[in-house]
Amino acid sequence: MRNILLTTTFLAAIGAAAPAAAQGCDITVGLVMELTGPAGAYGQAGAKSVEMAFRDFNEAGGVDGCKLVMDTRDSQSQGNVAVDQATQLVNIKKVPVIIGGIISSVSIPILTSVTAPAGVVQVSPASSSPTLTALGRDGKTNGVFFRTITSDALQGTAAAKYAVDQNMKKLAIIHVNNDFGVNMAREFAAAYEKLGGTITSTTPYNEKQASYSAEASAAMAGEPEALYLISYPVDGATIARAWISGGGAAKFLLNDGMNASEFIDAVGAQYLNDAYGTSSGTSKTASTEYFYGNYEAFSGGIKPDAPAADRSYDAGAIVALAIAKAGKGDAAAIKAAIPQVVAADGEPIYAGKDEFAKALKLIKESKPVRYEGVIGPVSFDQYGDITGPFRLWRVQEGKVTTVGEMSAADVEKIKTETSK
């Protein structure tokens, strides 16, 4: 009941921040976020981050005095629900941009069914599936898709190297049975086995089951020394508990989204002192300092290192600056403006009201700007992808601790070597 009340309160707060209809010259941006369901922790953090970015932008002056407002919809962590909500935003509300989803199994159907056919810009803060790159390469995105996270094609390789470095030479894989989980497991396995590791079994699972004892038992075949769990916090905790209670080794490799306090609390910190993980990393900037110093108070207690929080602020900031550059809520103009607000030759701009005011002045003077975000400097390739470092972390005494970093160049080198 407490969780239901908390979620209801959160949705009410988001709704209050997003009027049903924009007033006057205000420009409405659609958000489709996973506010409930297995990825609810990500979406709630992400929605608050975008709201914070828009607040900062509006207080800096907005688009010639017009404000950006959010129309936020809950995907419930389900692709079909997300498509329905995105369709309403595009066809009825006529939004020029949708920010979301958080997870790939939500972002992909929005892209293929709604935004790409309509030519509406879509920016995902945290969808990392390689399928999104493939869609762009195959000409199926209409050039409207951008994301502020690196592809799992590289993260799987980084995770493989990290596993071997932590002496995980024989492990089982349990992965969520969706585009994200399947791709991550495949990319990891390709590199891990070339690096000398042995995969004893690979077990997919379907989301939102009451029990995962069968999957945990199947994964124990072959006596693995560790478990690579590719999941989300809620289901992941249920799987980890089933693994431990069934006699599985309390040694884990985890994907980026498992860097969540709710996962640690639900499993029990005492069982996770030998748990390691990788995340799309950051290069610290003035934006990082600003966000970490202000987000928790703004969000009502969500930690700034919550999954998807940092890169969601950047997604909101980039969209806001692109709308200012376009000068109007027109999808085609915003699409063209996005690369221009992260221009390599632009004046560096950081997060926060004062920096956005500086950016707006430069934009009015037709001068180039380069937004350097909470996750670091951002630039997009022709498929809307970014490159960046990978953060290596582990759980110690119930807390996630960063223990190292792997550069994008190092990961590319490993991927090239293991692909031979």
C-alpha positions as CSV (number, residue, x, y, z in Angstrom):
1,M,0.0,0.0,0.0
2,R,2.9,2.4,0.8
3,N,4.4,1.8,-2.6
4,I,1.0,2.5,-4.3
5,L,0.6,5.7,-2.3
6,L,4.2,6.8,-3.2
7,T,3.6,6.1,-6.9
8,T,0.3,7.9,-6.9
9,T,1.9,10.9,-5.2
10,F,4.7,10.9,-7.8
11,L,2.3,10.8,-10.7
12,A,0.2,13.6,-9.2
13,A,3.3,15.7,-8.8
14,I,4.4,15.1,-12.4
15,G,0.9,15.9,-13.6
16,A,0.9,19.1,-11.6
17,A,4.1,20.1,-13.4
18,A,2.6,19.4,-16.8
19,P,-0.6,21.3,-17.6
20,A,-3.1,19.4,-19.7
21,A,-2.8,22.2,-22.3
22,A,0.0,24.7,-22.8
23,Q,-1.1,28.3,-22.4
24,G,-0.4,31.0,-25.0
25,C,2.9,30.5,-26.8
26,D,4.2,27.7,-24.6
27,I,5.6,24.7,-26.3
28,T,4.6,21.2,-25.1
29,V,7.2,18.4,-25.1
30,G,5.9,14.8,-24.6
31,L,7.5,12.5,-22.1
32,V,6.9,8.7,-22.2
33,M,8.6,7.3,-19.1
34,E,8.5,4.1,-17.2
35,L,6.9,5.5,-14.0
36,T,5.6,2.2,-12.9
37,G,6.4,-1.5,-13.6
38,P,9.8,-3.2,-13.5
39,A,11.7,0.0,-14.7
40,G,9.6,2.4,-12.6
41,A,12.7,3.5,-10.5
42,Y,14.4,4.6,-13.7
43,G,11.5,6.5,-15.2
44,Q,10.6,8.3,-12.0
45,A,14.2,9.6,-11.7
46,G,14.3,10.4,-15.4
47,A,11.1,12.4,-15.4
48,K,12.2,14.5,-12.5
49,S,15.5,15.2,-14.2
50,V,13.8,16.4,-17.4
51,E,11.5,18.5,-15.2
52,M,14.5,20.1,-13.5
53,A,16.2,20.8,-16.9
54,F,13.0,22.5,-18.2
55,R,12.7,24.5,-15.0
56,D,16.3,25.8,-15.4
57,F,15.7,26.6,-19.0
58,N,12.4,28.4,-18.4
59,E,13.9,30.5,-15.6
60,A,16.7,31.4,-18.0
61,G,14.2,33.0,-20.4
62,G,12.8,30.0,-22.4
63,V,12.1,30.4,-26.1
64,D,11.8,34.1,-26.6
65,G,9.8,34.3,-23.3
66,C,7.7,31.2,-24.1
67,K,8.0,28.3,-21.7
68,L,8.5,24.6,-22.3
69,V,5.9,22.4,-20.6
70,M,5.9,18.6,-20.1
71,D,3.0,16.3,-20.9
72,T,4.2,13.2,-19.1
73,R,2.7,9.7,-19.7
74,D,3.4,6.4,-18.0
75,S,4.4,3.6,-20.3
76,Q,4.0,1.1,-17.3
77,S,7.3,-0.4,-18.7
78,Q,5.3,-1.9,-21.5
79,G,5.8,-1.3,-25.2
80,N,2.2,-1.5,-26.2
81,V,1.2,1.0,-23.6
82,A,4.0,3.3,-24.6
83,V,2.9,3.2,-28.3
84,D,-0.6,4.2,-27.2
85,Q,0.6,7.1,-25.1
86,A,3.1,8.3,-27.7
87,T,0.4,8.1,-30.4
88,Q,-1.9,10.4,-28.3
89,L,1.0,12.8,-27.8
90,V,1.8,13.0,-31.5
91,N,-1.7,12.8,-33.1
92,I,-3.7,14.7,-30.5
93,K,-1.3,17.0,-28.6
94,K,0.9,17.5,-31.7
95,V,4.1,17.5,-29.8
96,P,7.3,18.0,-31.9
97,V,9.5,16.0,-29.5
98,I,9.1,12.9,-27.3
99,I,11.7,12.2,-24.6
100,G,11.7,8.5,-23.7
101,G,11.5,5.8,-23.2
102,I,14.0,4.7,-20.6
103,I,14.3,1.0,-21.5
104,S,14.8,-0.2,-25.1
105,S,11.7,-2.4,-25.1
106,V,9.7,0.8,-24.7
107,S,11.8,3.1,-27.0
108,I,12.0,0.8,-30.0
109,P,8.2,0.4,-30.5
110,I,7.7,4.1,-30.0
111,L,10.3,4.8,-32.6
112,T,9.1,2.3,-35.2
113,S,5.4,2.8,-34.7
114,V,5.1,6.5,-33.9
115,T,8.0,8.9,-34.1
116,A,9.8,7.8,-37.1
117,P,6.7,7.5,-39.4
118,A,5.5,10.9,-38.1
119,G,8.9,12.6,-38.3
120,V,8.8,13.6,-34.6
121,V,12.1,13.9,-32.7
122,Q,12.7,11.2,-30.1
123,V,15.4,11.4,-27.5
124,S,16.0,8.4,-25.2
125,P,18.1,9.0,-22.1
126,A,18.9,5.4,-21.4
127,S,17.9,2.9,-24.1
128,S,21.1,1.1,-25.0
129,S,20.1,-1.7,-27.4
130,P,22.2,-2.1,-30.5
131,T,19.0,-2.6,-32.4
132,L,18.5,1.2,-32.3
133,T,21.8,1.7,-34.2
134,A,20.8,-1.0,-36.7
135,L,17.4,0.7,-37.3
136,G,19.3,4.0,-38.1
137,R,21.8,2.2,-40.3
138,D,18.9,0.5,-42.2
139,G,17.2,3.9,-42.8
140,K,14.2,3.1,-40.6
141,T,14.5,6.0,-38.0
142,N,13.9,8.9,-40.4
143,G,16.9,10.5,-38.6
144,V,14.7,11.5,-35.7
145,F,16.3,9.3,-33.0
146,F,19.0,10.4,-30.5
147,R,20.1,8.9,-27.2
148,T,22.3,10.0,-24.4
149,I,23.7,6.6,-23.5
150,T,26.2,4.4,-25.2
151,S,25.2,1.2,-27.1
152,D,25.2,-2.2,-25.4
153,A,27.4,-3.4,-28.3
154,L,30.2,-1.8,-26.4
155,Q,28.9,-2.2,-22.9
156,G,28.7,-6.0,-23.3
157,T,32.4,-6.0,-24.3
158,A,33.3,-3.8,-21.3
159,A,31.4,-6.2,-19.0
160,A,33.2,-9.2,-20.4
161,K,36.7,-7.7,-19.8
162,Y,35.7,-6.6,-16.3
163,A,34.4,-10.1,-15.5
164,V,37.6,-11.7,-16.5
165,D,39.6,-9.1,-14.6
166,Q,37.6,-10.0,-11.4
167,N,38.5,-13.7,-11.9
168,M,35.0,-14.6,-13.1
169,K,36.1,-17.4,-15.4
170,K,33.0,-19.6,-15.3
171,L,29.6,-18.0,-15.1
172,A,25.9,-18.5,-15.9
173,I,23.8,-15.8,-17.6
174,I,20.2,-15.0,-16.7
175,H,18.8,-12.2,-18.9
176,V,15.4,-10.5,-19.4
177,N,13.8,-11.9,-22.6
178,N,13.5,-8.6,-24.5
179,D,15.6,-6.8,-27.1
180,F,17.9,-5.2,-24.4
181,G,18.6,-8.5,-22.6
182,V,19.1,-10.6,-25.7
183,N,21.5,-8.2,-27.2
184,M,23.5,-7.6,-24.1
185,A,23.9,-11.3,-23.4
186,R,25.0,-11.9,-27.0
187,E,27.5,-9.1,-27.1
188,F,28.9,-10.1,-23.7
189,A,29.2,-13.8,-24.6
190,A,31.0,-13.0,-27.9
191,A,33.8,-11.1,-26.1
192,Y,33.8,-13.1,-22.8
193,E,34.5,-16.5,-24.5
194,K,37.2,-15.0,-26.7
195,L,38.8,-13.6,-23.5
196,G,39.0,-17.1,-22.0
197,G,35.7,-17.2,-20.0
198,T,33.3,-20.1,-19.9
199,I,29.5,-19.7,-20.0
200,T,27.9,-22.7,-18.3
201,S,24.3,-21.7,-19.4
202,T,22.2,-18.9,-20.7
203,T,18.7,-18.6,-19.3
204,P,16.1,-16.0,-20.5
205,Y,13.2,-15.0,-18.3
206,N,9.9,-13.2,-18.9
207,E,9.1,-10.2,-16.8
208,K,6.9,-9.8,-13.8
209,Q,6.7,-13.4,-12.7
210,A,5.9,-14.2,-9.0
211,S,8.7,-16.7,-8.9
212,Y,12.0,-17.3,-10.7
213,S,13.0,-20.5,-8.9
214,A,12.9,-22.5,-12.2
215,E,15.2,-20.1,-14.0
216,A,17.6,-19.9,-11.1
217,S,17.7,-23.7,-10.9
218,A,18.3,-24.0,-14.6
219,A,21.2,-21.5,-14.5
220,M,23.0,-23.5,-11.8
221,A,23.6,-26.4,-14.2
222,G,27.4,-26.8,-14.8
223,E,28.3,-25.4,-11.4
224,P,29.0,-21.8,-12.4
225,E,31.2,-19.7,-10.1
226,A,29.2,-16.5,-10.6
227,L,26.0,-15.2,-12.2
228,Y,25.7,-12.5,-14.8
229,L,22.3,-11.0,-14.2
230,I,20.9,-8.8,-16.9
231,S,17.7,-7.4,-15.5
232,Y,15.9,-4.5,-13.8
233,P,15.7,-3.8,-10.0
234,V,12.4,-5.5,-9.2
235,D,12.6,-8.7,-11.1
236,G,16.4,-8.8,-10.6
237,A,16.0,-8.8,-6.8
238,T,13.5,-11.7,-7.1
239,I,15.9,-13.7,-9.3
240,A,19.0,-13.0,-7.1
241,R,17.1,-14.1,-4.0
242,A,16.1,-17.3,-5.8
243,W,19.7,-17.9,-6.9
244,I,21.1,-17.4,-3.4
245,S,18.4,-19.5,-1.7
246,G,19.0,-22.3,-4.2
247,G,22.6,-22.5,-3.4
248,G,24.1,-20.3,-6.1
249,A,27.4,-18.6,-5.5
250,A,27.0,-15.1,-4.1
251,K,29.2,-13.6,-6.8
252,F,27.5,-11.4,-9.4
253,L,28.1,-9.4,-12.5
254,L,25.4,-6.8,-13.0
255,N,24.3,-4.5,-15.9
256,D,24.0,-0.7,-15.5
257,G,20.3,-0.7,-14.4
258,M,21.0,-2.9,-11.4
259,N,23.0,0.0,-9.9
260,A,20.0,0.8,-7.7
261,S,19.5,1.0,-3.9
262,E,16.1,-0.8,-4.2
263,F,17.8,-3.8,-5.7
264,I,20.5,-3.9,-3.0
265,D,17.9,-3.5,-0.2
266,A,15.6,-6.1,-1.6
267,V,18.3,-8.7,-2.0
268,G,20.2,-7.9,1.2
269,A,23.5,-6.0,1.2
270,Q,25.2,-9.0,3.0
271,Y,24.8,-11.1,-0.1
272,L,26.2,-8.5,-2.6
273,N,29.7,-7.8,-1.3
274,D,31.0,-9.7,-4.3
275,A,28.8,-8.0,-6.9
276,Y,30.3,-6.0,-9.7
277,G,28.8,-4.0,-12.6
278,T,29.3,-1.7,-15.5
279,S,27.5,1.5,-16.5
280,S,27.7,4.0,-19.3
281,G,30.2,6.4,-17.8
282,T,30.6,10.1,-17.4
283,S,33.4,12.6,-17.9
284,K,33.0,15.2,-15.1
285,T,32.1,18.8,-16.1
286,A,30.6,21.8,-14.3
287,S,27.2,20.3,-15.2
288,T,28.1,17.2,-13.2
289,E,28.8,19.3,-10.1
290,Y,25.7,21.4,-10.6
291,F,23.4,18.3,-11.0
292,Y,24.9,16.4,-8.0
293,G,24.6,19.5,-5.9
294,N,20.9,20.3,-6.6
295,Y,19.0,17.2,-7.9
296,E,18.2,15.5,-4.7
297,A,16.5,18.5,-3.2
298,F,14.6,19.2,-6.4
299,S,13.5,15.6,-6.9
300,G,12.2,15.2,-3.3
301,G,14.9,12.7,-2.3
302,I,15.8,10.8,-5.4
303,K,19.6,10.3,-5.3
304,P,21.5,12.0,-8.2
305,D,23.2,8.7,-9.0
306,A,19.9,6.9,-9.6
307,P,19.9,5.0,-12.9
308,A,19.1,7.3,-15.8
309,A,18.9,10.5,-13.7
310,D,22.0,12.2,-15.0
311,R,21.6,11.5,-18.7
312,S,17.9,12.4,-18.5
313,Y,18.8,15.9,-17.4
314,D,21.0,16.1,-20.5
315,A,18.3,14.8,-22.7
316,G,16.0,17.5,-21.4
317,A,18.7,20.2,-21.7
318,I,19.6,19.3,-25.3
319,V,15.9,19.2,-26.3
320,A,15.4,22.6,-24.7
321,L,18.4,24.2,-26.3
322,A,17.5,22.7,-29.7
323,I,14.0,24.2,-29.5
324,A,15.5,27.6,-28.7
325,K,17.8,27.2,-31.7
326,A,14.9,26.2,-33.9
327,G,12.9,29.1,-32.5
328,K,9.7,27.2,-32.6
329,G,8.1,23.8,-31.8
330,D,8.7,22.3,-35.2
331,A,10.0,18.8,-35.4
332,A,12.1,19.2,-38.5
333,A,13.7,22.4,-37.3
334,I,14.4,20.8,-33.9
335,K,15.9,17.7,-35.5
336,A,18.3,20.0,-37.5
337,A,19.1,22.0,-34.4
338,I,20.1,19.2,-32.1
339,P,23.6,18.7,-33.6
340,Q,24.1,22.5,-33.6
341,V,23.7,22.8,-29.8
342,V,26.4,20.2,-29.2
343,A,28.7,21.7,-31.9
344,A,32.4,20.9,-31.6
345,D,33.3,24.5,-32.3
346,G,30.7,26.0,-30.0
347,E,31.1,28.0,-26.8
348,P,30.9,25.5,-23.9
349,I,27.6,25.6,-22.0
350,Y,26.8,23.8,-18.8
351,A,23.7,22.9,-16.8
352,G,21.7,25.4,-14.8
353,K,19.8,28.6,-15.2
354,D,22.8,30.9,-15.6
355,E,24.4,28.8,-18.2
356,F,21.2,28.4,-20.2
357,A,20.8,32.1,-20.1
358,K,24.3,32.4,-21.6
359,A,23.4,29.8,-24.3
360,L,20.2,31.7,-25.2
361,K,22.2,34.9,-25.7
362,L,24.6,33.1,-28.0
363,I,21.8,31.5,-29.9
364,K,20.2,34.9,-30.5
365,E,23.5,36.2,-31.8
366,S,23.7,33.2,-34.2
367,K,26.8,31.9,-32.4
368,P,27.6,28.2,-32.0
369,V,27.1,26.5,-28.6
370,R,28.4,23.2,-27.2
371,Y,26.4,21.8,-24.3
372,E,28.7,19.8,-22.1
373,G,26.4,17.7,-19.9
374,V,26.1,16.0,-16.6
375,I,27.5,12.9,-18.3
376,G,30.2,14.9,-20.1
377,P,30.6,16.5,-23.6
378,V,28.0,15.0,-25.9
379,S,28.1,14.5,-29.7
380,F,25.9,12.4,-31.9
381,D,26.9,10.3,-34.9
382,Q,24.7,9.8,-38.0
383,Y,22.6,7.3,-36.1
384,G,22.0,9.4,-33.0
385,D,24.5,7.5,-30.9
386,I,27.1,8.8,-28.5
387,T,30.5,7.4,-27.4
388,G,31.9,7.6,-24.0
389,P,33.7,5.8,-21.2
390,F,32.3,3.0,-19.1
391,R,32.2,3.1,-15.3
392,L,33.3,0.0,-13.4
393,W,31.7,-0.4,-10.0
394,R,31.1,-2.8,-7.2
395,V,28.7,-3.1,-4.2
396,Q,30.4,-2.7,-0.8
397,E,28.5,-2.7,2.5
398,G,25.3,-1.9,0.7
399,K,26.7,1.0,-1.3
400,V,27.7,1.2,-5.0
401,T,31.4,2.3,-5.3
402,T,33.1,3.3,-8.5
403,V,36.4,1.4,-8.7
404,G,37.6,2.3,-12.2
405,E,36.9,3.4,-15.8
406,M,37.3,1.9,-19.2
407,S,37.7,4.3,-22.1
408,A,35.7,4.0,-25.2
409,A,38.9,3.6,-27.2
410,D,40.0,0.7,-24.9
411,V,36.6,-1.0,-25.3
412,E,36.7,-0.6,-29.1
413,K,40.2,-2.1,-29.1
414,I,39.0,-5.2,-27.1
415,K,35.9,-5.5,-29.4
416,T,38.1,-5.5,-32.5
417,E,40.5,-8.0,-31.0
418,T,37.8,-10.4,-29.9
419,S,35.9,-10.2,-33.2
420,K,38.8,-11.7,-35.1
